[in-house]
Amino acid sequence: MKITPRTLKGFRDFLPESMIPRERLMETARRVYRSFGYSPIDTPALEYLEILSGKGGEESDRLMYHFEDHGGRKVGMRFDLTVPLARFAAQHINELGKPFKRYHLGPVWRGENTHRGRYREFIQCDFDTIGVKSAVSDLETGLVIHDLLQAIGFERFTIRVNDRRLLNGLLENLGLREQSAALLRALDKLGKIGPEKVAQEMMTVGGATQSQAEQVLQLASLSGDDASQLKQLAKLVGDSELGQAGVAGLEAVLQGARAAGVSTNCLQIDASIARGLDYYTGVIYETFLDDLPGIGSICSGGRYDNLAELYTKQELPGVGASLGLDRLLAAMEELGMLEKVGTPADVLLVYFSDAGLSDYLRLAAALREQGVGVELYPEAKKIGQQLRYADRRGFPAAIIAGDDELARRECQLKNMSSGESSTFPLDDPAAIAEAVKKCAAP
C-alpha cells in the first residue's frame, strides 16, 4: 500500500522558487544585523517545558507544541526566539560579557489557525541586546528595523513605537494595574477586532468598567506631530512615575531617530500598540507596510527587562525585535516584489559534446573565480532543449560554445530576457563575467 505524500496543515515544503527568495532575505537580514555589531547564535528547537511555559502569556502556552519525550521529560518546542535567548543569556552571560548583542535566524512553532502569511512552522529573524537598560539600545532597535526594511527594498513602511510603561502608568491611574496583562492583550487586538469588541473584552476579561475601557481606548485616537502627542500622553498618564518614564522613553527614541535621519513618515508614535506577549516592559515596536497594511506587523519587538530573572539572580535586561520572514515574503509576493527563479546560478553553460568538456570545466571554474554562479548542463542534448531548461529555471543568461566556437576560442553569451547574443573570447573570463552580471542585474 502506497503512502499518500502530504504535509501537515500549517507546515510546508519549499520548492527552489520559494526557497531562493527566503535565503536571500535571510542573507540581507544577517548583513544588516552584522553591520550594527550583532553576533550569531543558535539554540535547540526543544527546551524543557518549564523554560518556555508561562513566559509569553496564556495564549502562547495554549499554542505551544509540548509533549513528554522517551525519557519522561516534559519538553516544548520554542514558540519564539526571545524566551530561549533569556535562558541562553542566563546560562552563558559570564563567558559572553555585557552588553551582549546577538542575532538568531531559525524556525519556531505555534499551533494556531493558519491564514494569509501565518503558519504553524515559520522562520523568525531576531536581533537583541542583553545586559543594558540604555535608551540608546531602545533607539538602535528602531534603527535596525528601519535599515533592514530599506535593505530589503521597501520605501513605504511605518515603524510604530510605544512604551509599555506609558500604558501601565495609565492603568495604574485607573486602578487597573493588577489586570494589566489581560487589558493589554485586549488592546493589542484593536487593529483586528475594533474598539467596541476590545472594550467589551476589557470589561469581561480584564475587569474594567465601561468608563475605564473608554479612557484606555482614548490612546487610539491621539494624533498630531511628535511634540503634540508626547504632550497629550504626559497629560493622560498624569502623575504616574511609570507613565512619565514611558513618555520620556518615547521622546528619547524619537529624538534619536530624527538625528539619525529617520523621517516622520517612517517612524511614528502609536500609543494604541501593546504587543500581546506579557514579557514586554518598555519601548515596543510594530512595523507595517503602507501598501499592504492588512497583512499585519512584519517586524515587531521591544524591551523586556525581567524575563531572564526567572533563570538567574543576575540582572539581564534585554531589548530587540523580530522580522517575520514568512509574513514578509507573502507580502512581497502579493506586491510583485519576488522574481520567479528556480536556480541561484547566474548562467547556464550549454553542453554540446564530450569533446568540449575540458573547455567547459575550465571556463566554469574561471567564471566562479570571478564571482559568477555557473551551472554546467550535465549531458549533451539539443541546444533548444537546454535553452528551454535555462528559461524554465529562470537563468538570466546562457553560454553557448559549440565545436566551431571552441575551435575559434570564443563563446556566445545569450541574454535570456532580451534574446540578444554577444561574442566573447573564451580566454577572457573577466569580460564574460561582467556581461553575465549585467544580464542578471534587475
BELPE-V61389 format. One record per run of one state. SS is the DSSP state (@ for helix, = for strand, . for the rest). FROM is the first residue (numbers start at 1). TO is the last residue. If there is no record, write none. Layout:
ss = {SS:SS}
from = {FROM:FROM}
to = {TO:TO}
This chain:
ss = {.:@:.:=:.:=:@:.:@:.:=:.:=:.:@:.:=:.:=:.:=:.:=:.:@:.:=:@:.:@:.:@:.:@:.:@:.:@:.:=:.:=:.:@:.:=:.:@:.:=:@:.:=:.:@:.:=:.:@:.:=:.:@:.:=:.:=:.:@:.}
from = {1:16:36:39:41:46:49:53:58:64:66:69:74:78:82:97:100:110:115:116:118:119:121:131:135:153:157:164:174:177:188:190:205:210:222:226:238:241:260:267:270:283:290:293:296:299:305:307:311:318:325:335:347:350:354:370:374:377:383:394:397:401:403:408:410:416:421:426:429:441}
to = {15:35:38:40:45:48:52:57:63:65:68:73:77:81:96:99:109:114:115:117:118:120:130:134:152:156:163:173:176:187:189:204:209:221:225:237:240:259:266:269:282:289:292:295:298:304:306:310:317:324:334:346:349:353:369:373:376:382:393:396:400:402:407:409:415:420:425:428:440:442}
